[in-house]
């Protein structure tokens, strides 16, 4: 300890002044550089959070379309009213655009894109079972037992869609 104080006592006043000025300035520069890099990191992370929120919102839109299609399908088959078939048709028309938009957004993650293709294939499978029933709902009600089996089968296919976030 005495060596340091002895050294400091022997240097000139000009050097002592430079030490007193440049040490705090260098510490301020180190702290400000660290704060700058942390702020840039936070901004980058915020961009990814926004990206994720948009992707979740678009996935919820797809789920909403599936619900509207199922509602329109069930209503058209049960009541034979065209208003239900219109809901089915409008949701069906919006499906490819919404799916493509979400796939384009998550194209940096191949697993998510693959999941979307799987969801689309399940959707097409469900459509192959229900589309003619919406267009000709009275043919779906030929017998109560067959109709109930049909509704349960369609519900099972819908329940396999992995859109619920599980």
Secondary structure by P-SEA (a helix, b strand, c coil): caaaaaaaaaccaaaaaaaacaaaaaaaaaaaaaaaaaaaaaaaaaaaaaaaaaaaaaaaaaaaaaaaaaaaaaaaaacccaaaaaaaaaaaaaaaaaaaaaaaaacccaaaaaaaaaaaaaaaaaaaaccccccccccccccaaaaaaaaaaaaaaaaacccccc
